């Protein structure tokens, strides 16, 4: 048991530095969810069920823009699809676990916990190494839920006339700012942005988000292929 606790604690320690940027992210989500019309219970329920910062912000962005439920669900699913890759990578390390443990761990398999535990698993072969992922994931869970709750309280205290829905796109700009350093990234962002802007009132069912993402993906494939051919 002591070995399991030490491994769990190691996961907590390893992932803790990555929680610093999560704090303002959770606060922003809680505040904005209240601002765009979600109740405190709905907001908290979203964080408990989805437990995915980027996908929850996407949901707020689309909801505030009046997008249809089908597009919202498919877009959130697309953003969260990266977890399929996380699960595939982790499966080789967790194949001996019972189904109950796999389900529990899959809930905690978010970006930060995956990054740290994947490194730990490569260096350690003990049977209790999965407690590292549980420790890291649980830390992320506590931070995200507590900051969401604090954001809800702050959102309820902010006057409605102030309006903070503008902060949703600003949050996304902050997330992608580092991507402007590479030419391909700039082209993908530009094309996706243009398609989304031009298609906002043209593409049926408000599916401009999905169409613009596919357009950006197509440009990325074309440019990457050409660069490899020129090497």
C-alpha atoms as one frame of an Amber mdcrd trajectory, in Angstrom:
protein
   0.000   0.000   0.000   2.890   2.338   0.837   4.335   1.783  -2.639   0.963
   2.621  -4.226   0.627   5.802  -2.165   4.172   6.902  -3.045   3.434   6.373
  -6.739   0.148   8.272  -6.382   1.987  11.113  -4.631   4.621  11.118  -7.366
   1.866  11.663  -9.923   0.497  14.575  -7.876   3.935  16.190  -7.639   4.808
  15.671 -11.317   1.603  17.198 -12.665   1.304  20.081 -10.166   3.509  22.587
 -12.094   1.250  22.120 -15.130  -1.758  23.226 -13.083  -0.634  26.861 -12.918
  -2.200  27.845 -16.289  -5.255  25.681 -15.568  -6.333  27.944 -12.692  -7.179
  31.045 -14.800  -8.631  28.771 -17.498 -11.078  27.242 -15.027 -11.984  30.650
 -13.627 -12.678  31.996 -17.109 -14.843  28.998 -17.956 -16.951  29.364 -14.812
 -17.443  33.094 -15.331 -18.257  32.820 -19.035 -20.658  29.914 -18.605 -22.760
  32.025 -16.262 -22.461  35.018 -18.592 -23.771  33.151 -21.665 -26.775  31.786
 -19.791 -25.869  28.519 -18.059 -27.051  27.989 -14.495 -24.493  27.247 -11.762
 -25.734  23.641 -11.609 -25.439  23.187 -15.389 -21.974  24.732 -15.390 -20.718
  22.531 -12.576 -22.334  19.480 -14.165 -20.534  20.199 -17.425 -17.162  20.253
 -15.699 -17.943  17.058 -13.808 -19.194  15.131 -16.843 -17.072  16.428 -19.730
 -13.987  17.312 -17.660 -12.177  18.820 -20.630 -11.161  22.472 -20.632 -10.725
  23.032 -24.367 -13.927  21.201 -25.336 -15.940  23.049 -22.678 -14.712  26.416
 -23.978 -15.621  25.277 -27.508 -19.099  24.408 -26.251 -19.501  27.903 -24.777
 -18.259  29.540 -27.970 -20.725  27.637 -30.144 -23.612  27.977 -27.689 -23.169
  31.745 -27.461 -23.175  31.887 -31.283 -26.521  30.107 -31.552 -25.104  26.973
 -33.186 -27.336  23.876 -33.433 -27.039  21.063 -30.883 -25.812  18.585 -33.515
 -22.899  20.832 -34.468 -22.055  21.513 -30.827 -22.004  17.810 -29.945 -19.960
  16.859 -33.020 -17.496  19.711 -32.457 -16.963  18.834 -28.797 -16.523  15.207
 -29.829 -13.943  16.200 -32.434 -11.956  18.225 -29.891 -12.023  15.325 -27.435
 -11.094  12.729 -30.071  -7.422  13.146 -29.124  -8.212  11.080 -26.034  -8.625
   8.062 -28.309  -4.920   8.382 -29.088  -4.101   8.805 -25.403  -6.028   5.632
 -24.632  -4.273   3.702 -27.382  -0.855   4.707 -26.016  -1.807   3.888 -22.428
  -3.395   0.534 -23.309  -0.048  -1.246 -23.556   0.813  -0.167 -20.007  -2.604
  -0.892 -18.473  -3.665  -4.052 -20.316  -3.528  -6.213 -17.152  -5.942  -4.048
 -15.164  -9.565  -4.938 -14.471 -12.284  -3.178 -16.467 -13.365  -1.073 -13.455
  -9.868   0.362 -13.088  -9.615   1.048 -16.824 -12.874   2.999 -16.757 -11.746
   5.009 -13.725  -8.373   5.801 -15.237  -9.898   6.763 -18.604 -11.874   9.496
 -16.832  -8.626  10.995 -15.486  -6.745  10.650 -18.794  -6.454  14.325 -19.680
  -3.627  16.191 -21.422  -1.386  17.028 -18.469  -1.815  13.692 -16.696  -1.152
  11.782 -19.928   2.031  13.750 -20.687   3.578  13.190 -17.267   2.437   9.581
 -16.781   3.525   8.521 -20.249   7.057   9.622 -19.369   6.848   7.861 -16.008
   5.560   4.602 -17.526   8.470   4.467 -19.975  10.975   4.656 -17.122   9.184
   2.454 -14.575   7.905  -1.098 -14.958   6.413  -1.787 -11.517   2.907  -3.255
 -11.281   1.486  -0.248  -9.432   2.668   2.398 -11.878  -0.916   3.227 -12.916
  -1.356   4.985  -9.554   0.864   7.695 -11.012  -1.808   8.430 -13.627  -4.541
   8.349 -10.986  -2.574  10.823  -8.846  -1.925  13.194 -11.726  -5.485  12.956
 -13.037  -7.017  13.448  -9.597  -4.923  16.582  -9.123  -6.178  17.972 -12.431
  -9.741  17.092 -11.443  -9.566  18.898  -8.094  -8.020  22.029  -9.627 -10.482
  22.156 -12.535 -13.597  21.604 -10.434 -12.559  24.067  -7.713 -11.625  26.818
 -10.194 -14.859  26.226 -12.111 -16.822  26.646  -8.881 -14.903  29.810  -8.008
 -15.553  31.129 -11.529 -19.275  30.439 -11.085 -19.296  32.465  -7.860 -17.400
  35.304  -9.519 -19.657  35.163 -12.585 -22.773  35.485 -10.459 -21.273  38.571
  -8.792 -20.394  40.367 -12.053 -23.124  42.742 -13.312 -24.917  41.383 -16.393
 -24.530  44.676 -18.260 -20.746  44.299 -18.136 -20.853  41.358 -20.559 -17.903
  38.978 -20.777 -18.812  36.832 -23.778 -16.067  38.603 -25.760 -13.535  36.795
 -23.569 -14.345  33.424 -25.198 -12.653  34.204 -28.543  -9.897  36.042 -26.663
  -9.228  32.854 -24.712  -8.798  30.934 -27.961  -6.443  33.585 -29.301  -4.311
  33.151 -26.188  -4.211  29.394 -26.782  -3.003  29.648 -30.388  -0.657  32.636
 -30.100   2.462  30.427 -30.025   1.395  28.742 -33.264   2.058  31.940 -35.227
   5.768  31.129 -35.169   5.483  28.601 -38.017   4.412  29.327 -41.597   2.188
  26.242 -41.915   0.396  27.095 -38.680  -0.207  30.665 -39.858  -1.666  29.405
 -43.151  -3.918  26.874 -41.385  -5.173  29.515 -38.933  -5.739  32.034 -41.740
  -7.645  29.636 -43.989  -9.741  28.267 -41.126 -10.562  31.781 -39.965 -11.573
  32.953 -43.431 -13.775  29.918 -44.071 -15.457  30.311 -40.678 -16.022  34.042
 -41.201 -17.336  33.752 -44.771 -19.399  30.673 -43.984 -20.982  32.000 -40.800
 -24.214  33.022 -42.541 -23.918  30.696 -45.537 -23.172  27.184 -44.268 -26.337
  25.398 -43.077 -26.942  24.419 -39.435 -24.143  26.738 -38.281 -21.659  24.032
 -39.226 -19.038  26.622 -40.187 -16.812  25.429 -37.314 -16.569  21.889 -38.677
 -16.143  23.040 -42.293 -13.427  25.544 -41.356 -11.594  22.882 -39.326 -11.667
  20.486 -42.282 -10.419  23.264 -44.582  -7.537  23.956 -42.215  -6.712  20.250
 -42.027  -6.681  20.022 -45.837  -4.295  22.972 -46.101  -2.036  21.437 -43.450
  -1.853  18.145 -45.388  -1.096  19.903 -48.690   1.620  22.170 -47.270   3.236
  19.394 -45.208   3.358  17.113 -48.249   4.934  19.808 -50.434   7.553  20.663
 -47.825   8.562  16.998 -47.549   8.847  16.760 -51.342  11.172  19.779 -51.387
  13.505  18.369 -48.722
